[in-house]
Amino acid sequence: MLRRVITVVAVIVVAAAIGLFVGLQSYASRTPSRQGSRIGAQDFDLVAKGHYLVTLGDCEACHTDPGQPGRPFAGGRPVETPFGLILAANITPDRETGIGSWSDEEFDAALRKGRRPDGSPLYPAMPYGSYAKMSKDDVRAIRAYLNTMKPIHNAVETNQLPFPFSIRSGMWLWDALYYDGTTFTPDPDKSDAWNRGAFLVRGPGHCGVCHTPKTVLGGDDTSRRLQGANLQGWFIPEITSNKVRGIGSWSEADLVAYLKTGHNRATAATGPMAEVVELSTSRMKDEDLRAIATYLKDQPGSSEDTPPPLSARDPQMVAGAAIYRDSCSACHAPNGKGAPHLFPALAEAPNVRSRDATTLIRIVLQGTRSVATNAEPTAPAMPSYGWQLSDDQIAAVLTYIRNSWGAAAPPVKPEDVKSVRSGGEG
């Protein structure tokens, strides 16, 4: 592990030196226009289009500090990355601390190319690789909408990363490895709905940023696209056609209901996905949700073998069954069927079978509340059991849940629970 970290640091330092030289040359040759946007708020169609694209991109989630809800898009929210913290930028039209003085060309370069007005690279915590799939007209519409926002003076120093990751020019290497930069091209062999869903998932929705495993340098492992990943102390589940760990067993209606309301017959949106549903997918057009479902259900899933279920006589299974009966069955039912749209059906929820149990451990330890939407405002909650159950007991009950009712998944170890309890991952 130490050797790998040293190697990564060395590569970044070398890349930073090269990138700094290239970046300085590029900056010296630039004469950026700072006339600001020429788009007026009176262009209602363009503003409406931009508003919807901002919704698709879930921009509000990152660029609004939850501690300051009255200051939308003013930035300052910490974004956790494997390399340290980045603070989301102020994207209100404030001319001093926001994007008010940027030209349309500079805004487009930031959104689709990952370049700041001075020519230096952005960090990929801002998913410009996905936003590159949008057209220049799409970005122009987004700018038009943001111009209608109240300018908020809020200076944000986005770069909070430790050395050497704080050297922005090191991102030239990252871009060379992972940035594609091409706009979306429809597949002529696929339906209009499939292509619309592909654009939404790969482009403004940037689903792969969370749901795709990452390499040691933080880029997408494209060989395992959408097959689940660890992020910010959660395991973000697989969303492919895999029928055990993905959404292959869900109907299109199941997936649309989940994205629209935050609940369906099998599960409920919690953790990071709850915010995505609240601020983005619940506000999407139904035809776009159906397009997303069409595309995702056609994506190849993980192929690793599923282990055989543990024997009911296994000591962990025996202990877990007793704990489940006493602490879980009242809501989730003895047969794991739960209550549709209220309490998840553990016997059917694919995230229960994920190869990584981090999210399940976290929910049992800390409790959680599902998302509240206009369609389903109840937002049921699950209490914390971290104070009541030991690491061994939590491992046992989760192992039981993951290996009952005809399903199978790797057992949970007490040391996995201990790691999550102490702030790590399983």
Backbone hydrogen bonds, N-H to C=O, Kabsch-Sander energy under -0.5 kcal/mol:
donor,donor_aa,acceptor,acceptor_aa,energy
5,V,1,M,-2.2
6,I,2,L,-2.5
7,T,3,R,-2.2
8,V,4,R,-2.5
9,V,5,V,-2.5
10,A,6,I,-2.4
11,V,7,T,-2.4
12,I,8,V,-2.3
13,V,9,V,-2.5
14,V,10,A,-2.3
15,A,11,V,-2.6
16,A,12,I,-2.5
17,A,13,V,-1.9
18,I,14,V,-2.2
19,G,15,A,-3.4
20,L,16,A,-2.7
21,F,17,A,-1.7
22,V,18,I,-2.4
23,G,19,G,-3.3
24,L,20,L,-2.4
25,Q,21,F,-2.0
26,S,22,V,-2.5
27,Y,23,G,-2.7
28,A,24,L,-2.4
29,S,25,Q,-1.3
30,R,27,Y,-1.1
36,G,101,S,-0.6
43,D,40,G,-1.6
44,F,42,Q,-2.0
47,V,43,D,-2.3
48,A,44,F,-2.9
49,K,45,D,-2.3
50,G,46,L,-2.4
51,H,47,V,-2.7
52,Y,48,A,-2.0
53,L,49,K,-2.2
54,V,50,G,-2.5
55,T,51,H,-1.8
56,L,52,Y,-2.7
57,G,53,L,-2.3
58,D,55,T,-1.2
59,C,54,V,-1.8
61,A,58,D,-0.6
62,C,58,D,-0.8
63,H,59,C,-2.4
64,T,60,E,-1.0
65,D,75,G,-0.5
68,Q,65,D,-2.5
71,R,68,Q,-2.0
74,A,71,R,-1.7
75,G,63,H,-3.2
76,G,88,A,-3.2
79,V,86,I,-3.4
80,E,78,P,-0.6
81,T,84,G,-1.6
84,G,81,T,-1.3
86,I,79,V,-1.8
87,L,158,T,-2.3
88,A,77,R,-2.6
91,I,73,F,-2.7
91,I,89,A,-0.6
98,G,94,D,-1.2
99,I,92,T,-2.7
100,G,94,D,-1.9
102,W,99,I,-1.3
107,F,103,S,-2.2
108,D,104,D,-2.4
109,A,105,E,-2.2
110,A,106,E,-1.9
111,L,107,F,-2.5
112,R,108,D,-2.8
113,K,109,A,-1.4
114,G,110,A,-0.8
115,R,109,A,-1.6
116,R,120,S,-3.1
119,G,116,R,-2.5
122,L,114,G,-2.8
126,M,123,Y,-2.1
128,Y,126,M,-3.1
130,S,127,P,-0.9
131,Y,127,P,-2.2
132,A,128,Y,-1.5
133,K,130,S,-2.0
134,M,131,Y,-1.8
139,V,135,S,-1.9
140,R,136,K,-2.2
141,A,137,D,-1.9
142,I,138,D,-2.1
143,R,139,V,-2.5
144,A,140,R,-2.0
145,Y,141,A,-2.2
146,L,142,I,-2.6
147,N,143,R,-1.9
148,T,145,Y,-1.8
149,M,146,L,-1.4
154,N,152,I,-0.9
158,T,156,V,-1.0
160,Q,85,L,-1.0
160,Q,158,T,-1.0
165,F,162,P,-0.9
166,S,162,P,-0.9
167,I,164,P,-1.8
168,R,166,S,-1.0
170,G,167,I,-1.7
171,M,168,R,-2.7
172,W,169,S,-1.6
173,L,170,G,-0.8
174,W,170,G,-1.0
175,D,171,M,-2.9
176,A,172,W,-2.0
177,L,173,L,-1.7
178,Y,174,W,-2.7
179,Y,175,D,-2.1
180,D,178,Y,-0.6
184,F,133,K,-2.2
190,K,187,D,-1.9
195,N,191,S,-2.4
196,R,192,D,-2.5
197,G,193,A,-2.6
198,A,194,W,-2.6
199,F,195,N,-2.3
200,L,196,R,-2.3
201,V,197,G,-2.7
202,R,198,A,-2.7
203,G,199,F,-2.3
205,G,200,L,-2.0
206,H,203,G,-1.6
207,C,201,V,-1.7
208,G,201,V,-0.6
209,V,206,H,-1.2
210,C,207,C,-1.1
211,H,207,C,-2.4
212,T,208,G,-1.7
215,T,219,G,-2.7
218,G,215,T,-1.8
221,D,213,P,-3.1
222,T,220,D,-1.3
224,R,221,D,-2.3
225,R,222,T,-1.1
227,Q,224,R,-2.0
228,G,211,H,-2.9
229,A,236,I,-1.9
231,L,234,W,-3.0
234,W,231,L,-1.8
236,I,229,A,-3.5
236,I,234,W,-0.7
239,I,226,L,-2.5
241,S,299,Q,-2.7
246,G,242,N,-0.7
247,I,240,T,-2.8
248,G,242,N,-2.1
250,W,247,I,-1.4
255,L,251,S,-2.0
256,V,252,E,-2.6
257,A,253,A,-2.5
258,Y,254,D,-2.1
259,L,255,L,-2.4
260,K,256,V,-2.4
261,T,257,A,-2.9
262,G,257,A,-0.7
262,G,258,Y,-1.7
263,H,257,A,-0.8
264,N,267,T,-2.0
269,A,262,G,-2.9
273,M,270,T,-1.0
274,A,270,T,-0.6
274,A,271,G,-1.0
275,E,271,G,-0.9
276,V,272,P,-1.4
277,V,273,M,-2.5
278,E,274,A,-2.5
279,L,275,E,-2.6
280,S,276,V,-1.9
281,T,276,V,-1.5
282,S,277,V,-2.1
283,R,280,S,-1.9
284,M,281,T,-1.5
288,D,285,K,-0.6
289,L,285,K,-1.9
290,R,286,D,-2.4
291,A,287,E,-1.6
292,I,288,D,-2.3
293,A,289,L,-2.2
294,T,290,R,-2.4
295,Y,291,A,-2.2
296,L,292,I,-2.9
297,K,293,A,-2.2
298,D,295,Y,-1.5
299,Q,296,L,-1.8
314,D,311,S,-2.0
318,V,314,D,-2.5
319,A,315,P,-2.3
320,G,316,Q,-2.9
321,A,317,M,-2.4
322,A,318,V,-1.5
323,I,319,A,-2.0
324,Y,320,G,-2.8
325,R,321,A,-2.3
326,D,322,A,-1.8
327,S,323,I,-2.8
328,C,324,Y,-2.3
329,S,324,Y,-2.2
331,C,328,C,-1.1
332,H,328,C,-2.4
333,A,329,S,-1.7
336,G,333,A,-2.1
338,G,332,H,-2.5
339,A,343,F,-2.1
341,H,264,N,-1.7
342,L,339,A,-2.4
343,F,339,A,-1.9
345,A,266,A,-1.8
346,L,344,P,-1.2
347,A,336,G,-2.6
348,E,345,A,-2.2
349,A,345,A,-2.2
352,V,349,A,-1.4
353,R,350,P,-1.4
354,S,351,N,-0.9
361,I,357,A,-2.7
362,R,358,T,-2.6
363,I,359,T,-2.4
364,V,360,L,-2.2
365,L,361,I,-2.7
366,Q,362,R,-2.9
367,G,363,I,-2.4
368,T,382,M,-1.9
370,S,380,P,-2.7
371,V,269,A,-1.8
373,T,371,V,-0.5
373,T,376,E,-1.8
382,M,368,T,-3.4
385,Y,364,V,-2.9
386,G,365,L,-1.4
388,Q,385,Y,-0.7
389,L,385,Y,-2.9
394,I,390,S,-2.6
395,A,391,D,-2.3
396,A,392,D,-2.0
397,V,393,Q,-2.5
398,L,394,I,-2.2
399,T,395,A,-2.0
400,Y,396,A,-2.2
401,I,397,V,-2.3
402,R,398,L,-2.4
403,N,399,T,-0.7
403,N,400,Y,-0.9
404,S,401,I,-0.9
407,A,404,S,-1.2
412,V,395,A,-0.5
416,D,413,K,-1.0
417,V,413,K,-1.5
418,K,414,P,-2.4
419,S,415,E,-2.0
420,V,416,D,-2.0
421,R,417,V,-2.7
422,S,418,K,-1.6
423,G,420,V,-1.6
424,G,419,S,-3.1
